[in-house]
């Protein structure tokens, strides 16, 4: 079977960066990246049944800790607990991008993909 990739928020960039500005996490392969105010982006995924929702860093509102999971938030962007659905995307050149999230205390950390091997 296919392997699953799990995303986690890290305070330090120990595992590199994602190589795309769009995260394909759904069986249907539908993902959307939309710029929102203040240099932030929302990343949404669409399920095969058509339901669309944002990706969220679970429990980010409680502070910056290693290993927070990124999950599909059932609901719309406005119902997501801030700042969990806000992402910062930075081009690293050569078609590579860094995706980060920022905790309420200002700590910003990149997303990392676990269990790819």
C-alpha positions, 0 to 999 in steps of 0.5 A: 500500500501507499505510505502516509506522510505526517507533517509536524511543526518544528521550531528548528529546521532540522529536516529540510523544507517542502519542495512545493508551494502546494501540499497534496494530502488528499486522495483526490489530489486537490489542494489550494494555496491562497494568499491572505493579509499580512504575508500569510497563506491558507492551505486548503485540501478538498476531499473526494466528496467535495468538502474543502477545509484548511490545513491546521497546526493542531494546538499551535495556539498553546505555544511553540513546541516540537512535533505538533501535527498538521491536520485537515480542519473540518470547517472553513478557515474562519472557524479555525483556531488562530493562528493554527491555519495561517502559514508563511511560504518563502521561496528558496529558489529552484522551485523549492519553498519553505512553509512555516507556522507562527505561534502566538509568542512569535516563534516561527517554525518550518513544517517537516515531513516525517516517515518518508523513508 
